[in-house]
Structures are given as C-alpha cells and as structure tokens.
Amino acid sequence: MAQDVKEETLESIAHDTNPLTNDNAKNEENDNEEDRDEGEAQQTADNSTNKGSRIGRDDPFEFGKRNLTEQSDVWDHNAWDNIEWGEEQIEQANERIAEQKKNPVSDYDKGLYNGNPARYWDIFYKNNKENFFKDRKWLQIEFPILYSSTRKDAGPVTIFEIGCGAGNTFFPILNQNENKDLKIYAADFAPKAVDLVKESPNFNPEFGSACVWDLADPNGNLPEGMEPHSVDIAVMIFVFSALAPNQWDQAMENLHKIMKPGGKILFREYSFGDMAQLRFKKNRILDDNFYVRGDGTRVYFFTEEELRTIFTKNNYFIEHKIAIDRRLLVNRKRKLKMYRCWIQAMFEASPE
Ligand SMILES: C[S@@+](CC[C@H](N)C(=O)[O-])C[C@H]1O[C@@H](n2cnc3c(N)ncnc32)[C@H](O)[C@@H]1O
C-alpha cells in the first residue's frame, strides 16, 4: 500500500515545472507557501478565538501542531506537521534522484543557465507581474524579531531583504512600521523585481530603498547606499537556493561584509527530499541537489549539515538554530501523499 501511494504520488505530481506555462506548476515554489499561509492563518484564527493571538508569543521554530500519531488517521486532514522521515522515505528519495541523474542537463544548457541566471528571473517577473506578492502571515510568527523592530520605541534598526522579488517581507514590514529610526533595504539581481518594488503604491522612500544587487557579486560590491557592516537583520527567504554551489563562498563573503557584528540572518529554504525536488523529471538536474525549472530559474535543496558548513565556515557566522520543517500534504479525494520539506535557520554575524 505504501508503495502504491508513493508511486501514484510521484507520477501524478510529476509535470513540466515551467511556472510560466503550466497551471499546476505555476509558482512551483509558492504552491506550498500558499498552503502554509492558509495553515498558519487558520491556526492563528483558531488560537485567537480561544486564547488570543499567537503572534509574538510563539517560539519561532515551533511549527504547526497537527501531529500524525496514528497512520490510520492520515486521510482525516489535508496537512500534517512535524513529520518524521524514516529509512523508507530516504530510500525513495534517493531512488528518485538516481533516476534523475541518468538524464542530466546537457553541458551546453548548463552553460546557458549558469551563465546569466538573473536573465531568467527577470523574464519570470516580466511575465508574473501581478501574481507575485504574498502577504505571508507566518513571517510574524516565525521571525518575531522582524516585527519588534517596527515598534515605535525600537530605536535604530537596519533590515535588508535579499532577493526581495516583489517585496514579500519588505512591504509587510514597511506597512506596519511605527519606528522612525527604521531603515529597510530590498535588493534583487533581477531588475524587473526591483522595478516592481519601487513602483508599488506601498513603496515609502522615507524608510525604504530598493536596488539591483547580486548576492554573489564576484567583485564584492555592496548594494547602493549601504555602508559596510551596517545591517542588523538580513532576510534570506528562498533566495540562497537560486545560487550555484560554486557561488556560496562569494555570497558568504559579501554577506559578512554587510552584516553588523551580532546582526541576525533569518533564513528559509527548500530542503533535501522536498516534493518539488523529487518531481523533477528528465534533463532538469544540473548538479547534486541542484536543478533548473522549466523557466530557466535554478533551485538547490539543502541538508542541515550542508547549511551549517556554508555559514559557519571561516567563522563568519554563528548558528543560532537550524530546523527542518517537514509536512505531509494529503489529497484526500485522490488519496495522494506529498511530502514537503523546508529548512529554516537563524545565524548571527560573529564579532569582528
Ligand atoms: C524564489 S524567489 C523569492 C523571492 C522572495 N525572497 C520571496 O520570498 O518571495 C528568488 C528571488 O531571488 C532572486 N535572486 C536569485 N539569485 C540572486 C542573487 N544572486 N542575488 C540577488 N537576488 C537573487 C531572484 O531574482 C528572485 O527574486
């Protein structure tokens, strides 16, 4: 039975991953974000009815609380939190990845995708102008520090959203800011994304600014107007996965250069074995755990150990917390099980 469900799941969800041409796959990385938003919204609503809002009170790493204790209950809800992975799931993931490796991206195409990654993201934003802003309610719960910085009495704070896209963190913060000493920067290497942010009616130049900047800039340039070691809180949500592994070291150099000693990095990404990884078909794998979507944008799936090594290498950053968020999404009608895996972390810039 488990085997049947596995095969049906992987086959049914495997499809062209082009967010621009396939409705199902549209916003591949955001399907889950919508699920998550709904889940959190529901939880917040439940809790506010019963016990008052969770916002600002929960441990940022306390994910949802719907735990599957009896396997026979699996079809009773659409989603389960804190799912444990056993040998069976790991084996299935490895089998699937071994299949993908039989048909990697050709060297010629690798050259194209790795040669100018910003171009593919730029086209992506050109084609998805309307649909990209999401008011992520979970941000307040998972990263309360972001919101405490917006309080009237919070004092001088500089926040930087890296790989801001349409400003999914930038705008919620800016919109609720009451701190006259808050500065918030947004940067993305896709010029169209930066245009989206700057042209938004919610853009407020009194506190916010936005510019084109490459996190992995090989020359180590800083974003326009930013002083070295001036950022208190950097937000990196679904941006680091867009880098090739050979860009990680440069990105860490650049990040180290902008962070204040003691500054915090708030991080969320895809994790190894996520459904989005396993559903890639032929000619999508660029390197180990690194893929190209149908629209030419790249995505990496991290393990906890890998992330730890990347950030703590050279003693640039200290690990505060790394946690894997595993959920089981269930299509009750079609009896499908889909495993989602994200990795969330907080790092601190080392003292000079
Ligand atoms: C999956 S989107 C996430 C956008 C936003 N952080 C969010 O959570 O909605 C990834 C974003 O990272 C940007 N990006 C990718 N590589 C980058 C790099 N090297 N430097 C700056 N931005 C980058 C892309 O242009 C895109 O806007």
The ligand as a Tripos MOL2 file, in Angstrom:
@<TRIPOS>MOLECULE
LIG
   27    29     1     0     0
SMALL
NO_CHARGES

@<TRIPOS>ATOM
      1 C1         12.0590   32.2700   -5.2070 C.3       1 LIG1
      2 S1         12.2430   33.9960   -5.3830 S.3       1 LIG1
      3 C2         11.9490   34.5310   -3.7330 C.3       1 LIG1
      4 C3         11.5840   35.9780   -3.6600 C.3       1 LIG1
      5 C4         11.3440   36.4880   -2.2270 C.3       1 LIG1
      6 N1         12.5080   36.3390   -1.3940 N.3       1 LIG1
      7 C5         10.1950   35.7600   -1.6160 C.2       1 LIG1
      8 O1         10.3980   35.0730   -0.6410 O.co2     1 LIG1
      9 O2          9.0870   35.8580   -2.1330 O.co2     1 LIG1
     10 C6         14.0260   34.1590   -5.5100 C.3       1 LIG1
     11 C7         14.4640   35.5840   -5.7120 C.3       1 LIG1
     12 O3         15.8650   35.6570   -5.5360 O.3       1 LIG1
     13 C8         16.4000   36.4870   -6.5640 C.3       1 LIG1
     14 N2         17.8090   36.0840   -6.7150 N.ar      1 LIG1
     15 C9         18.2750   34.9150   -7.1660 C.ar      1 LIG1
     16 N3         19.6190   34.9040   -7.1550 N.ar      1 LIG1
     17 C10        20.0090   36.1040   -6.6630 C.ar      1 LIG1
     18 C11        21.2670   36.7000   -6.4270 C.ar      1 LIG1
     19 N4         22.4010   36.0710   -6.7160 N.pl3     1 LIG1
     20 N5         21.3010   37.9500   -5.9060 N.ar      1 LIG1
     21 C12        20.1540   38.6240   -5.6390 C.ar      1 LIG1
     22 N6         18.9230   38.1160   -5.8690 N.ar      1 LIG1
     23 C13        18.8580   36.8660   -6.3740 C.ar      1 LIG1
     24 C14        15.5300   36.1940   -7.7570 C.3       1 LIG1
     25 O4         15.5820   37.2100   -8.7240 O.3       1 LIG1
     26 C15        14.1740   36.0930   -7.0970 C.3       1 LIG1
     27 O5         13.5640   37.3350   -6.9920 O.3       1 LIG1
@<TRIPOS>BOND
     1     1     2 1
     2     2     3 1
     3     2    10 1
     4     3     4 1
     5     4     5 1
     6     5     6 1
     7     5     7 1
     8     7     8 2
     9     7     9 1
    10    10    11 1
    11    11    12 1
    12    11    26 1
    13    12    13 1
    14    13    14 1
    15    13    24 1
    16    14    15 ar
    17    14    23 ar
    18    15    16 ar
    19    16    17 ar
    20    17    18 ar
    21    17    23 ar
    22    18    19 1
    23    18    20 ar
    24    20    21 ar
    25    21    22 ar
    26    22    23 ar
    27    24    25 1
    28    24    26 1
    29    26    27 1
@<TRIPOS>SUBSTRUCTURE
     1 LIG1         1 GROUP 0 **** ****
